[in-house]
């Protein structure tokens, strides 16, 4: 019997046997799957923003192997509890976002805080024994969004951050907290107080549009009722 072996660039081994030719394909030996050994914050920690508005930068982590190479395809969960929304898609009862790492080992989310004060987001590499990492953010003000009835019909409202919002068109904040009103709509509107607590300042924004913001800081506890003079839509601001 005469055996001739030829190794091709594709690592195929062709074995020819005398009197009978047979071909056997052998897969090349593969490198063992890269193992995730480190999860670390890349950027986005310790930011400051307003409740109801996204942070300026995304929260970014990297999952690496023992040689600091990024590990692709690792499922990373980002958990903010009920204090914020992640990637603009979080619904009540869904406090997490699951992101798979890129070829560079990167996973990231965008955070919109729903509460005042300090907020934490925990990132964890699922199905690994790696410790979690935690981002922190601070919110020092509140953003309320006006949605015009001319644009969204029955869903028109003053939308405040979830943890500050008692009900549709009502928001409660501590005294001396900055409140800003914005709109995604092109329709003109106003922020005009119609009643307020004793010693509380009245306010009237004048006509606002998409590129404008109006800011008010309640200096005393109590309740302000205000309206959009264009549409008549009303809302409530409470300070405690």
C-alpha positions, 0 to 999 in steps of 0.5 A: 500500500502506498499513501500520499498525503497532501496538505492544502491551504484549507487544511484538507487532508487527501488520502489516496489508497492503492486500488481505491481512491477515497477522499476524507475531509478533516476540519482544521483544528480550531482555536478554543473559544475566547474566554471573557475575563474582564468587564470594565467601564469605558466611558459615560460614568459620573454624568449629570443631567436632568430627569426626563432628558437623556444623558449627554453620553452613552454608558459604554463597557468593554468585555475582554479576554486575558490578553485585553482583546475584546470578546464578541457576542457576550450578552450584557444586561444593563439594569436601572430599576425603575429610575430610568429608561434605557435606549428609549425603549424601556416600558414599565416592568422592563427595567433592563436592556440586554445588549450583545458585545461587538467585535471589539467587545463593546456594549452600550446604552443611552440612559434617560433618568426618571428621578431626581438625585443619584441613579445607578445602572448596573452592567453584568456579563450574563452567563459568566462569573465576572463581577458587575460594574456600576455607572452612576449619574446625578440629576439636579433638575426636571424636564417636562415635555409639552405635546400639542393636541394639534399634533398628537390629539388625545395624547396631548399632555405635559409629560414629566419624568416617571418618578416625579409624575403623580398623574398625566399633566402633574409633576411634584418636585422638591422646593428649589428644583429647576423645572424646564419645559420643552416640546418636540412639536412645531406648534406654538404654546405657552407656560402660564400660571393661573394660580399658585401658593401664598408667596409663590411667584407667578410665571408666564413664558410667552410664546414658545416653539421647538427651539425654546425652553422655559425654566421656573424654580419654585421657592416655596412649597405649594401647588401651581396650576398652569396652562397653555394659552394657545390650546387651553391644556392645563397641568399642575406643578407641586413643590414640597 
